[in-house]
Amino acid sequence: MSFGHPSPHVIALGVEARDIDAYDHVNNAVYLNWLDRAAWSHSAALGVPLGQCVALRRGMAALRTEIDFVRAALRGDRVRVATWIAAGDRLRVERRFEVQRAADGATLARARTEYVCINLDSGRAVRMPELFARAYLVTPIAP
């Protein structure tokens, strides 16, 4: 497994019948769902599961997502969705993603999402609680 980061968080998913569109490949909207699932899985692994967000009344809301589609995922494929924290401060985090076909390691998509910490009651941007700041600390990549 080779991704754009030496130690990404990776989840494995299977292409489901409902993921296939009229062109007989995975619909572009499905990739966004896959990215979201990987981000939630990674956050939980970092110690920030959904329940903790709700309890603290804080969350990371997507501001912008960019996806570059490289190849199509097809019926019956299994994919690996990798994610890592690429940048951040006490308000925002940039998360990167790479989607690969498990069978041959071909890159299917690359993406980045910028998130902002919000108060779940007001919907307004706020500084991250300490738990978030520790979890989303960016680890520099060695050259």
Protein Blocks (a to p, Z undefined) as FASTA:
>chain_A
ZZfbfbdcdddddddfklpcfkopacfklmmmmmmmmmmmmmmmnopafklmmmnopacd
dfbdcdddfbdcdehiacddddddfbdcfkbccdddddddfklopafbdcddddddddfk
lopacdddfklmmmmpccdddZZ
